[in-house]
Amino acid sequence: MKHLLLFSSMILTLVVVTSASAESTIPFQEKCSKAAKEFVERLDSPTTFNSHYNKKLDTCFMRVGFYLGQIKENVKLADGSNKTLKHPEWMVALYSVFDEKMIGNCAYVGTGKQECWVGTTKCKTIDEFENLIRPYMEE
């Protein structure tokens, strides 16, 4: 009987602590969302963004996508004619919202990477960049 009571109280404690812990992040998530919206309004040309309160790091992060326009390239074709190619210029960035600091960036012109990094780590592709920012945006 003693063991049953002890086990029951442990389960009840676990349920209460887990529930309280899950609920306790809601105010932080709301504050994060509001701050991210205010921050993104001050950026030039954002096209997409999503924010996330990271409980483990106790801060707010935001992933922002930008379309920066087009770069024109004049090329000479095999038949001697000229053609103008238009390459989209875009970038994805990770920001720490509360201190408005860029944590990472991946910029492209067309299909050619120009710059890609998170913290002090360089990355070669957008997929590597997304994998590097995942711990900031999912925990």
N, C-alpha and C positions, 0 to 999 in steps of 0.2 A: 504494500500500500504506500509506504514511504517513497519507494522508487517511482511509482505511478504519479504521485503528487509532484515530486521533483521534476520528472520528465514533462509533465503538463505545464508546470510553471516555466520551464525552459522554453518550451514551444510558444507559450503565450508571450514571453519576453521577446523572443525572436520576431514574432509577428508584429508586436507593438513597435519595436525598434526599427524594423524594416519599413513599416508603414510611415512612421514619423520621419525617417530619413528620406524616403521618396517624396513626401509632401514638403519637406523643408527646402527643397531646391526650387519650388515653384516661384517664390518671390524673386530669386536670383535669375531664373529664366525670363521672367517678365521684365526685370530691370535690363537684362542683356538685350532682349528683343527691342525694347524702347531705345536704348543707347545705340544699338546697331542701325536702326532706322534713321536716327538723328545724324549719325556719323556718315552714313552712305549718301545722305542728301548733300553733304559738303564735298563729295568726291566728283571729279569730272567724268562724265559719260559712263556711269555704271549701267550695265544691261541686266545683270542678275546679281542677287546676293542671298545668302542665308547665314543666320547667326546660330551660335550654340554656346550655352553655358557649360563649361567643363568643370564638373564638380571636383575631380581629382586635382586640377590645377587652380581651382577656385577663381576662374576668370572667364571672360567672354571673348569668343573668337568669331570672326566673320570671313566667309569666303566670298569674294566679289569677282564677277566676270565683267570685262570691259571689251567693247568693240571700238577700236581706235581709228577706223577708217581703212583706206586702201593705199597701197603703194603701187605706183605704175612703173612698169618695166617695158622698154621698147626692145623687141627682139627682131632679128633678121631671120626670115624663114629660108629654107633650102631653095625656093624658087626666086629668091632675091627680094621678095616683098617684105615690108615691115609690118609688124603687128604689135599692138600695145596690150600687154597682159596686166590684169589687175589682181593684186594679191591682198587678201584681207589681213589687217593687222589687229591682233587681239591679245589679251592677257588675262590671266587669273591671278589673284593675289589673296594672301591670308593676312588678316590684321588681328592684332590684339585690340579689342574695341575700347576698353576703358582708358588705355594710355595712347590710343591712336597710333600704334606702331606697326609697321609692316614686318611680318615674320617670314614671309616667303613670297615668291613671284615667279611666274612662268609666262614669258612673252614670246609671241610668234608673229612672223610675217609670212603669210601663205602657209606652207608646210614646213618652213625652216625655223627651228628654234633659235631665238636670239639670246635669251637669258633664262635660266631656270635654277632656283635655289630655295631652300627652306633652312633658316638659321645659317649655319656655316656649311651645310651640306649642299653640294651642287647636284643637280639631277639632269638626266639626258632627255627625258620624255615627259609629256603631260601625265602619263600613267604613273611614272615615278613620283612626280610632284604630288599627285592625288594620294598616293600611298604614304608619302611623308607627312601630309597634313591630316590624314585620317585620325591619328591619336588626339589631335587638337579638337577635331570636329565631332568625335563620336563618344568620347569618355565622359 
